[in-house]
């Protein structure tokens, strides 16, 4: 669940970007004050630092697409392929077959 601070700072950054105004903590804070919105003091500077490091147009155009440089996604296959942590394939098949059989019987009862 995201906080109100995240949401309003996101909107403020989008408004500033759309108007061609450089995104910085001062401008975000000014926009929030003009809107009578109060957030924790760290949110505007956090979003300003984020917008300095990334291209906002790219963020807007790639909403919902997976990132190719996401470390968590890249690490996930190695964790799943580790034999010591992954359940055996036979166990997965047994569980799936049982649940399929049970589902079929419950449809006709």
Chimera marker file (.cmm) of the C-alpha trace (Angstrom):
<marker_set name="trace">
<marker id="1" x="0.000" y="0.000" z="0.000" r="1" g="1" b="0" radius="0.5"/>
<marker id="2" x="1.460" y="3.323" z="-0.960" r="1" g="1" b="0" radius="0.5"/>
<marker id="3" x="1.262" y="6.407" z="1.166" r="1" g="1" b="0" radius="0.5"/>
<marker id="4" x="-0.366" y="9.720" z="0.375" r="1" g="1" b="0" radius="0.5"/>
<marker id="5" x="3.115" y="11.292" z="0.249" r="1" g="1" b="0" radius="0.5"/>
<marker id="6" x="4.184" y="8.967" z="-2.540" r="1" g="1" b="0" radius="0.5"/>
<marker id="7" x="1.030" y="9.562" z="-4.508" r="1" g="1" b="0" radius="0.5"/>
<marker id="8" x="0.990" y="13.355" z="-4.323" r="1" g="1" b="0" radius="0.5"/>
<marker id="9" x="4.720" y="13.619" z="-5.039" r="1" g="1" b="0" radius="0.5"/>
<marker id="10" x="4.267" y="11.379" z="-8.062" r="1" g="1" b="0" radius="0.5"/>
<marker id="11" x="1.517" y="13.639" z="-9.355" r="1" g="1" b="0" radius="0.5"/>
<marker id="12" x="3.601" y="16.728" z="-8.608" r="1" g="1" b="0" radius="0.5"/>
<marker id="13" x="6.530" y="15.311" z="-10.585" r="1" g="1" b="0" radius="0.5"/>
<marker id="14" x="4.247" y="14.484" z="-13.499" r="1" g="1" b="0" radius="0.5"/>
<marker id="15" x="2.749" y="17.989" z="-13.461" r="1" g="1" b="0" radius="0.5"/>
<marker id="16" x="6.171" y="19.631" z="-13.355" r="1" g="1" b="0" radius="0.5"/>
<marker id="17" x="7.462" y="17.403" z="-16.138" r="1" g="1" b="0" radius="0.5"/>
<marker id="18" x="4.404" y="18.047" z="-18.291" r="1" g="1" b="0" radius="0.5"/>
<marker id="19" x="4.887" y="21.810" z="-17.914" r="1" g="1" b="0" radius="0.5"/>
<marker id="20" x="8.600" y="21.542" z="-18.741" r="1" g="1" b="0" radius="0.5"/>
<marker id="21" x="9.656" y="22.772" z="-15.301" r="1" g="1" b="0" radius="0.5"/>
<marker id="22" x="12.803" y="21.207" z="-13.822" r="1" g="1" b="0" radius="0.5"/>
<marker id="23" x="11.870" y="18.723" z="-11.119" r="1" g="1" b="0" radius="0.5"/>
<marker id="24" x="13.499" y="19.508" z="-7.790" r="1" g="1" b="0" radius="0.5"/>
<marker id="25" x="12.470" y="19.300" z="-4.142" r="1" g="1" b="0" radius="0.5"/>
<marker id="26" x="11.714" y="23.021" z="-3.943" r="1" g="1" b="0" radius="0.5"/>
<marker id="27" x="9.359" y="22.943" z="-6.939" r="1" g="1" b="0" radius="0.5"/>
<marker id="28" x="7.606" y="19.810" z="-5.676" r="1" g="1" b="0" radius="0.5"/>
<marker id="29" x="7.166" y="21.414" z="-2.257" r="1" g="1" b="0" radius="0.5"/>
<marker id="30" x="5.820" y="24.615" z="-3.809" r="1" g="1" b="0" radius="0.5"/>
<marker id="31" x="3.286" y="22.684" z="-5.849" r="1" g="1" b="0" radius="0.5"/>
<marker id="32" x="2.180" y="20.680" z="-2.798" r="1" g="1" b="0" radius="0.5"/>
<marker id="33" x="1.809" y="23.827" z="-0.669" r="1" g="1" b="0" radius="0.5"/>
<marker id="34" x="-0.240" y="25.479" z="-3.412" r="1" g="1" b="0" radius="0.5"/>
<marker id="35" x="-2.495" y="22.419" z="-3.352" r="1" g="1" b="0" radius="0.5"/>
<marker id="36" x="-2.829" y="22.543" z="0.456" r="1" g="1" b="0" radius="0.5"/>
<marker id="37" x="-1.266" y="19.091" z="0.742" r="1" g="1" b="0" radius="0.5"/>
<marker id="38" x="1.035" y="18.153" z="3.606" r="1" g="1" b="0" radius="0.5"/>
<marker id="39" x="3.526" y="15.310" z="3.353" r="1" g="1" b="0" radius="0.5"/>
<marker id="40" x="6.525" y="14.153" z="5.318" r="1" g="1" b="0" radius="0.5"/>
<marker id="41" x="9.496" y="16.405" z="4.598" r="1" g="1" b="0" radius="0.5"/>
<marker id="42" x="11.571" y="13.644" z="2.970" r="1" g="1" b="0" radius="0.5"/>
<marker id="43" x="9.137" y="12.825" z="0.144" r="1" g="1" b="0" radius="0.5"/>
<marker id="44" x="9.831" y="15.835" z="-2.136" r="1" g="1" b="0" radius="0.5"/>
<marker id="45" x="13.615" y="15.424" z="-1.930" r="1" g="1" b="0" radius="0.5"/>
<marker id="46" x="13.355" y="11.674" z="-2.476" r="1" g="1" b="0" radius="0.5"/>
<marker id="47" x="11.306" y="12.113" z="-5.629" r="1" g="1" b="0" radius="0.5"/>
<marker id="48" x="13.540" y="14.943" z="-6.842" r="1" g="1" b="0" radius="0.5"/>
<marker id="49" x="16.601" y="12.680" z="-6.526" r="1" g="1" b="0" radius="0.5"/>
<marker id="50" x="14.798" y="9.929" z="-8.390" r="1" g="1" b="0" radius="0.5"/>
<marker id="51" x="13.837" y="12.242" z="-11.229" r="1" g="1" b="0" radius="0.5"/>
<marker id="52" x="17.440" y="13.473" z="-11.515" r="1" g="1" b="0" radius="0.5"/>
<marker id="53" x="18.673" y="9.942" z="-12.158" r="1" g="1" b="0" radius="0.5"/>
<marker id="54" x="16.053" y="8.695" z="-14.603" r="1" g="1" b="0" radius="0.5"/>
<marker id="55" x="14.385" y="9.917" z="-17.747" r="1" g="1" b="0" radius="0.5"/>
<marker id="56" x="10.782" y="10.707" z="-16.763" r="1" g="1" b="0" radius="0.5"/>
<marker id="57" x="9.574" y="10.174" z="-20.346" r="1" g="1" b="0" radius="0.5"/>
<marker id="58" x="10.969" y="6.636" z="-20.228" r="1" g="1" b="0" radius="0.5"/>
<marker id="59" x="9.201" y="6.004" z="-16.931" r="1" g="1" b="0" radius="0.5"/>
<marker id="60" x="5.904" y="7.190" z="-18.359" r="1" g="1" b="0" radius="0.5"/>
<marker id="61" x="6.243" y="5.202" z="-21.575" r="1" g="1" b="0" radius="0.5"/>
<marker id="62" x="7.291" y="1.976" z="-19.828" r="1" g="1" b="0" radius="0.5"/>
<marker id="63" x="4.667" y="1.779" z="-17.099" r="1" g="1" b="0" radius="0.5"/>
<marker id="64" x="3.840" y="-1.842" z="-16.421" r="1" g="1" b="0" radius="0.5"/>
<marker id="65" x="6.653" y="-3.339" z="-18.465" r="1" g="1" b="0" radius="0.5"/>
<marker id="66" x="9.236" y="-5.419" z="-16.642" r="1" g="1" b="0" radius="0.5"/>
<marker id="67" x="12.655" y="-3.887" z="-16.237" r="1" g="1" b="0" radius="0.5"/>
<marker id="68" x="15.532" y="-5.683" z="-17.927" r="1" g="1" b="0" radius="0.5"/>
<marker id="69" x="18.049" y="-4.571" z="-15.325" r="1" g="1" b="0" radius="0.5"/>
<marker id="70" x="16.030" y="-5.557" z="-12.263" r="1" g="1" b="0" radius="0.5"/>
<marker id="71" x="18.379" y="-7.472" z="-9.964" r="1" g="1" b="0" radius="0.5"/>
<marker id="72" x="15.552" y="-9.274" z="-8.177" r="1" g="1" b="0" radius="0.5"/>
<marker id="73" x="14.194" y="-10.681" z="-11.426" r="1" g="1" b="0" radius="0.5"/>
<marker id="74" x="17.660" y="-11.731" z="-12.556" r="1" g="1" b="0" radius="0.5"/>
<marker id="75" x="18.355" y="-13.473" z="-9.232" r="1" g="1" b="0" radius="0.5"/>
<marker id="76" x="15.034" y="-15.329" z="-9.123" r="1" g="1" b="0" radius="0.5"/>
<marker id="77" x="15.900" y="-18.123" z="-11.625" r="1" g="1" b="0" radius="0.5"/>
<marker id="78" x="19.065" y="-19.055" z="-9.762" r="1" g="1" b="0" radius="0.5"/>
<marker id="79" x="17.143" y="-19.361" z="-6.525" r="1" g="1" b="0" radius="0.5"/>
<marker id="80" x="14.463" y="-21.506" z="-8.149" r="1" g="1" b="0" radius="0.5"/>
<marker id="81" x="17.048" y="-23.759" z="-9.810" r="1" g="1" b="0" radius="0.5"/>
<marker id="82" x="18.832" y="-24.443" z="-6.533" r="1" g="1" b="0" radius="0.5"/>
<marker id="83" x="18.114" y="-28.136" z="-5.785" r="1" g="1" b="0" radius="0.5"/>
<marker id="84" x="18.344" y="-27.688" z="-2.031" r="1" g="1" b="0" radius="0.5"/>
<marker id="85" x="15.528" y="-25.127" z="-1.854" r="1" g="1" b="0" radius="0.5"/>
<marker id="86" x="13.246" y="-26.229" z="-4.695" r="1" g="1" b="0" radius="0.5"/>
<marker id="87" x="10.747" y="-29.069" z="-4.147" r="1" g="1" b="0" radius="0.5"/>
<marker id="88" x="11.145" y="-32.056" z="-6.420" r="1" g="1" b="0" radius="0.5"/>
<marker id="89" x="9.215" y="-32.144" z="-9.685" r="1" g="1" b="0" radius="0.5"/>
<marker id="90" x="7.489" y="-35.385" z="-8.656" r="1" g="1" b="0" radius="0.5"/>
<marker id="91" x="6.104" y="-33.735" z="-5.547" r="1" g="1" b="0" radius="0.5"/>
<marker id="92" x="4.762" y="-30.823" z="-7.617" r="1" g="1" b="0" radius="0.5"/>
<marker id="93" x="3.067" y="-33.241" z="-10.031" r="1" g="1" b="0" radius="0.5"/>
<marker id="94" x="1.502" y="-35.242" z="-7.186" r="1" g="1" b="0" radius="0.5"/>
<marker id="95" x="0.082" y="-32.126" z="-5.607" r="1" g="1" b="0" radius="0.5"/>
<marker id="96" x="-1.257" y="-30.879" z="-8.930" r="1" g="1" b="0" radius="0.5"/>
<marker id="97" x="-2.841" y="-34.226" z="-9.809" r="1" g="1" b="0" radius="0.5"/>
<marker id="98" x="-4.568" y="-34.488" z="-6.457" r="1" g="1" b="0" radius="0.5"/>
<marker id="99" x="-6.000" y="-31.012" z="-6.681" r="1" g="1" b="0" radius="0.5"/>
<marker id="100" x="-7.158" y="-31.633" z="-10.287" r="1" g="1" b="0" radius="0.5"/>
<marker id="101" x="-8.879" y="-34.882" z="-9.287" r="1" g="1" b="0" radius="0.5"/>
<marker id="102" x="-10.564" y="-33.270" z="-6.326" r="1" g="1" b="0" radius="0.5"/>
<marker id="103" x="-11.764" y="-30.407" z="-8.492" r="1" g="1" b="0" radius="0.5"/>
<marker id="104" x="-13.302" y="-32.770" z="-11.027" r="1" g="1" b="0" radius="0.5"/>
<marker id="105" x="-15.212" y="-34.734" z="-8.389" r="1" g="1" b="0" radius="0.5"/>
<marker id="106" x="-16.527" y="-31.604" z="-6.728" r="1" g="1" b="0" radius="0.5"/>
<marker id="107" x="-18.008" y="-30.425" z="-10.022" r="1" g="1" b="0" radius="0.5"/>
<marker id="108" x="-20.227" y="-33.490" z="-10.343" r="1" g="1" b="0" radius="0.5"/>
<marker id="109" x="-21.217" y="-34.013" z="-6.680" r="1" g="1" b="0" radius="0.5"/>
<link id1="1" id2="2" r="1" g="1" b="0" radius="0.2"/>
<link id1="2" id2="3" r="1" g="1" b="0" radius="0.2"/>
<link id1="3" id2="4" r="1" g="1" b="0" radius="0.2"/>
<link id1="4" id2="5" r="1" g="1" b="0" radius="0.2"/>
<link id1="5" id2="6" r="1" g="1" b="0" radius="0.2"/>
<link id1="6" id2="7" r="1" g="1" b="0" radius="0.2"/>
<link id1="7" id2="8" r="1" g="1" b="0" radius="0.2"/>
<link id1="8" id2="9" r="1" g="1" b="0" radius="0.2"/>
<link id1="9" id2="10" r="1" g="1" b="0" radius="0.2"/>
<link id1="10" id2="11" r="1" g="1" b="0" radius="0.2"/>
<link id1="11" id2="12" r="1" g="1" b="0" radius="0.2"/>
<link id1="12" id2="13" r="1" g="1" b="0" radius="0.2"/>
<link id1="13" id2="14" r="1" g="1" b="0" radius="0.2"/>
<link id1="14" id2="15" r="1" g="1" b="0" radius="0.2"/>
<link id1="15" id2="16" r="1" g="1" b="0" radius="0.2"/>
<link id1="16" id2="17" r="1" g="1" b="0" radius="0.2"/>
<link id1="17" id2="18" r="1" g="1" b="0" radius="0.2"/>
<link id1="18" id2="19" r="1" g="1" b="0" radius="0.2"/>
<link id1="19" id2="20" r="1" g="1" b="0" radius="0.2"/>
<link id1="20" id2="21" r="1" g="1" b="0" radius="0.2"/>
<link id1="21" id2="22" r="1" g="1" b="0" radius="0.2"/>
<link id1="22" id2="23" r="1" g="1" b="0" radius="0.2"/>
<link id1="23" id2="24" r="1" g="1" b="0" radius="0.2"/>
<link id1="24" id2="25" r="1" g="1" b="0" radius="0.2"/>
<link id1="25" id2="26" r="1" g="1" b="0" radius="0.2"/>
<link id1="26" id2="27" r="1" g="1" b="0" radius="0.2"/>
<link id1="27" id2="28" r="1" g="1" b="0" radius="0.2"/>
<link id1="28" id2="29" r="1" g="1" b="0" radius="0.2"/>
<link id1="29" id2="30" r="1" g="1" b="0" radius="0.2"/>
<link id1="30" id2="31" r="1" g="1" b="0" radius="0.2"/>
<link id1="31" id2="32" r="1" g="1" b="0" radius="0.2"/>
<link id1="32" id2="33" r="1" g="1" b="0" radius="0.2"/>
<link id1="33" id2="34" r="1" g="1" b="0" radius="0.2"/>
<link id1="34" id2="35" r="1" g="1" b="0" radius="0.2"/>
<link id1="35" id2="36" r="1" g="1" b="0" radius="0.2"/>
<link id1="36" id2="37" r="1" g="1" b="0" radius="0.2"/>
<link id1="37" id2="38" r="1" g="1" b="0" radius="0.2"/>
<link id1="38" id2="39" r="1" g="1" b="0" radius="0.2"/>
<link id1="39" id2="40" r="1" g="1" b="0" radius="0.2"/>
<link id1="40" id2="41" r="1" g="1" b="0" radius="0.2"/>
<link id1="41" id2="42" r="1" g="1" b="0" radius="0.2"/>
<link id1="42" id2="43" r="1" g="1" b="0" radius="0.2"/>
<link id1="43" id2="44" r="1" g="1" b="0" radius="0.2"/>
<link id1="44" id2="45" r="1" g="1" b="0" radius="0.2"/>
<link id1="45" id2="46" r="1" g="1" b="0" radius="0.2"/>
<link id1="46" id2="47" r="1" g="1" b="0" radius="0.2"/>
<link id1="47" id2="48" r="1" g="1" b="0" radius="0.2"/>
<link id1="48" id2="49" r="1" g="1" b="0" radius="0.2"/>
<link id1="49" id2="50" r="1" g="1" b="0" radius="0.2"/>
<link id1="50" id2="51" r="1" g="1" b="0" radius="0.2"/>
<link id1="51" id2="52" r="1" g="1" b="0" radius="0.2"/>
<link id1="52" id2="53" r="1" g="1" b="0" radius="0.2"/>
<link id1="53" id2="54" r="1" g="1" b="0" radius="0.2"/>
<link id1="54" id2="55" r="1" g="1" b="0" radius="0.2"/>
<link id1="55" id2="56" r="1" g="1" b="0" radius="0.2"/>
<link id1="56" id2="57" r="1" g="1" b="0" radius="0.2"/>
<link id1="57" id2="58" r="1" g="1" b="0" radius="0.2"/>
<link id1="58" id2="59" r="1" g="1" b="0" radius="0.2"/>
<link id1="59" id2="60" r="1" g="1" b="0" radius="0.2"/>
<link id1="60" id2="61" r="1" g="1" b="0" radius="0.2"/>
<link id1="61" id2="62" r="1" g="1" b="0" radius="0.2"/>
<link id1="62" id2="63" r="1" g="1" b="0" radius="0.2"/>
<link id1="63" id2="64" r="1" g="1" b="0" radius="0.2"/>
<link id1="64" id2="65" r="1" g="1" b="0" radius="0.2"/>
<link id1="65" id2="66" r="1" g="1" b="0" radius="0.2"/>
<link id1="66" id2="67" r="1" g="1" b="0" radius="0.2"/>
<link id1="67" id2="68" r="1" g="1" b="0" radius="0.2"/>
<link id1="68" id2="69" r="1" g="1" b="0" radius="0.2"/>
<link id1="69" id2="70" r="1" g="1" b="0" radius="0.2"/>
<link id1="70" id2="71" r="1" g="1" b="0" radius="0.2"/>
<link id1="71" id2="72" r="1" g="1" b="0" radius="0.2"/>
<link id1="72" id2="73" r="1" g="1" b="0" radius="0.2"/>
<link id1="73" id2="74" r="1" g="1" b="0" radius="0.2"/>
<link id1="74" id2="75" r="1" g="1" b="0" radius="0.2"/>
<link id1="75" id2="76" r="1" g="1" b="0" radius="0.2"/>
<link id1="76" id2="77" r="1" g="1" b="0" radius="0.2"/>
<link id1="77" id2="78" r="1" g="1" b="0" radius="0.2"/>
<link id1="78" id2="79" r="1" g="1" b="0" radius="0.2"/>
<link id1="79" id2="80" r="1" g="1" b="0" radius="0.2"/>
<link id1="80" id2="81" r="1" g="1" b="0" radius="0.2"/>
<link id1="81" id2="82" r="1" g="1" b="0" radius="0.2"/>
<link id1="82" id2="83" r="1" g="1" b="0" radius="0.2"/>
<link id1="83" id2="84" r="1" g="1" b="0" radius="0.2"/>
<link id1="84" id2="85" r="1" g="1" b="0" radius="0.2"/>
<link id1="85" id2="86" r="1" g="1" b="0" radius="0.2"/>
<link id1="86" id2="87" r="1" g="1" b="0" radius="0.2"/>
<link id1="87" id2="88" r="1" g="1" b="0" radius="0.2"/>
<link id1="88" id2="89" r="1" g="1" b="0" radius="0.2"/>
<link id1="89" id2="90" r="1" g="1" b="0" radius="0.2"/>
<link id1="90" id2="91" r="1" g="1" b="0" radius="0.2"/>
<link id1="91" id2="92" r="1" g="1" b="0" radius="0.2"/>
<link id1="92" id2="93" r="1" g="1" b="0" radius="0.2"/>
<link id1="93" id2="94" r="1" g="1" b="0" radius="0.2"/>
<link id1="94" id2="95" r="1" g="1" b="0" radius="0.2"/>
<link id1="95" id2="96" r="1" g="1" b="0" radius="0.2"/>
<link id1="96" id2="97" r="1" g="1" b="0" radius="0.2"/>
<link id1="97" id2="98" r="1" g="1" b="0" radius="0.2"/>
<link id1="98" id2="99" r="1" g="1" b="0" radius="0.2"/>
<link id1="99" id2="100" r="1" g="1" b="0" radius="0.2"/>
<link id1="100" id2="101" r="1" g="1" b="0" radius="0.2"/>
<link id1="101" id2="102" r="1" g="1" b="0" radius="0.2"/>
<link id1="102" id2="103" r="1" g="1" b="0" radius="0.2"/>
<link id1="103" id2="104" r="1" g="1" b="0" radius="0.2"/>
<link id1="104" id2="105" r="1" g="1" b="0" radius="0.2"/>
<link id1="105" id2="106" r="1" g="1" b="0" radius="0.2"/>
<link id1="106" id2="107" r="1" g="1" b="0" radius="0.2"/>
<link id1="107" id2="108" r="1" g="1" b="0" radius="0.2"/>
<link id1="108" id2="109" r="1" g="1" b="0" radius="0.2"/>
</marker_set>
